[in-house]
Amino acid sequence: MLHYLVLPVILSLLAYGFWISPNFKEIASGVAIFLFGMLFLEEGFKKFSGGVLEIVLQKSTDKLYKSLFFGVIATTIMQSSSLVSVLTISFLGAGLIGLAQGIGIIFGANLGTTTGAWLVAGFGLKVDIAAYAMPMLVFGIVLIFQKSRNLNGVGYILAGLGFLFLGIHYMKEGFEAFKATIDLASLSVAGVKGLLIFTAIGIFATVVMQSSHATLVLIITALAAGQISYENALALAIGANVGTTITAIIGSMSSNIEGKRLAAAHLIFNAVTGLIAILLIHQIMFSVDYLSSVLGIAEDDYTLKLAVFHTLFNTIGILVMLPFIDNLVKFLERAIGVKEDGEEKTIDTVKYLNDSVLEFPTTLMSAIYKETRHLYENAFEIIANGLNLKSRRIVSSADLDEVIKDVYSNTPVDMDDLYNRKIKGIYGDIIDYATKAQGKFPAEKIDEIYAIKLANRDIVEALKDTKHLQKNIIKYAKSKNSYIRDEYNKIRKNLAEVLRNINIIATTDEEDVMMLLLSKAKIHAKQNDVLTNGTLDELIRSRLITNEMATSLMNDSTYAYNISKNLVAMAEAIFIPKTSDIKNIDNHMIINEEDIKTMMEEKAKIEKEVQKQEKTEKKKEES
């Protein structure tokens, strides 16, 4: 309810401000133009995120100090801690970086925001930046209309910088004009009371604008015009630092659990940093005065001293929190965990796909691959249980004859329930994201995305066939007829071998091992198909199994063959590197017309034999 009231209240206050003061209108317009410039700037950098930012991020975060440094540099260049936060949440959600590295980037991004204060205080207020803004806007808008993605990105960046400069100009002019009508400095509040009030105002302003950069520029221009006191400006800067966490929190709402943990880390860091700044405000102010004298900053140059203050208290926050990152990670993992009920009937959801991932195509591709692996991990467990096998035994080094003796359960598992809880939602989200991804990639990438969608379909088809197979697995695995029992145990053993080989393919980097196991799996399934190897025909002719058993075995052999075929096709698409020559081997296990013809002929032949035997037995009963 409160959410719906906030916007009307803000709009009403703005309208009232416009009505009573044209100078307020100029300041508000300056803020709006500045925020519009930030949107353009972020859009421009996103145009270059189809690989460049992702590659740099991955190579720059293997060590904590690298993550910290990357956060500083990226925010300094892009002048948007919001974009860096969203990018980091995207990578963390896609599983490309760990939580500790993500926290390091966020710490660095906080320090990187201080460069904006230095630029505005040291450059923006001392020259006519509107003169620089106009050419940037002209060139930027021309380039935005170009078809080239790179030129388009450069255009957005130039236009964004132009709007930023123009916004600063209007804010500066508005506060200068304000001095002639209203002296806001007379409303300043001294002491602890003023510190807390203006910190709260800084938090509120940043939450409304969702940009600590915009709040800082507003503070600096107001301070330069003498409309707020130096002490109150420091309090506003502390509030802006805490308020900027709202962007990360909003960005994490559509992210997975890792993104939410990172947003919580951001909030904790900024809150602790703000608390330190408030408690040690006098000591930090003394340090600012000392550093300013060392740097040659004039005693009354409060705008540059504000930049020094902003940098100093963020640095203190990093130095205080850095030794506790591992503890912070453990705390967040405990505090923000996966909810489970007593019966463990939770519905599994996607781990690596979220709305922030959609903004970065290369990250999206990696996330879809990882999510498909997640889907297969769930499917592997269900298929193993459906075959009445223990999954941990399949991936072990135990002899497969021993593996099939170690049954999972004496009763069938509920395949429908497991599918609805572990597969359905993830599968739907993967297909949805893959479809959205097709609109973000060039034509040559579409085939790869289509192959991923097919791989996911293969997983689901394998599960459906396992469901059909499960009933007779349980029924005939304990049959007194040793022949039918042996045949069903062979089916279980053969599928266990396929699952084991796929697990090895998924966990090895040796291409010769991948090639050997993939080829073996493709050939193995055909050799063990009872329809084509003559086994079923022999069992029927020798009257070793009943007609009912023969029909069941015939259908279940087809199910087993399809499970193998689909799982191997999935493994080839998902677990084999895209650059590998393995994808070009000739013995693909795709059923061609001759395969289909042979299987249908064998099936028809066996069905005819079964019908013949049924007629013979019926005549015997009648006689």
Buried (B, 14 or more C-beta within 10 A) or exposed (E): EEEEEEEEEEEEEBEEBEEEBEBBBBBBBBBBBBBBBBBBBBBBBBBBBBEEBBEEBBEBBEEBEBBBBBBBBBBBEBBBBBBBBBBBBBBBBBBBBBBBBBBBBBBBBBBBBBBBBBBBBBEBBEEEBBEBBEEBBEBBBEBBEEEEEEBBBBBBBBBBBBBBBBBBBBBBBBBBBBBEEBEBBEEBBEEEEBBBBBBBBBBEBBBBBBBBBBBBBBBBBBBBBBBBBBBBBBBBBBBBBBBBBBBBBBBBEBBBBBBBBBBBBBBBBBBBBBEBBBEBBEEBBEBBBEBBEEEEBEEEBBBBBBBBBBBBBBBBBBEEBBEEBEEBBEBBEEEBEEEEEEEEEEEBEBBBBBBBBBBBBBBBBBBBBBBBBBBBBBBBBBBBBBBBBBBEBBBEEBEBEEBBEEBBEEEBBEBEEBBEBBBBBBBEBBBEBBEBBEEBBEEEBEEBBEBBBBBBBBBBBBBBBBBBBBBBBBBBBEBEEEBBBEBBBBBBBBBBBBBBBBBBBBEEEEBEEBBBBBBBBBEBBBEBBBBBBEBBBEBBEEEBBBBEBBBBBBBBBBBBBBBBBBBBBBBBBBBBEEEEEBBEBEEBBEBEEEBEEBBEEBBEEBEEBBEEBEEEEEEEEEE
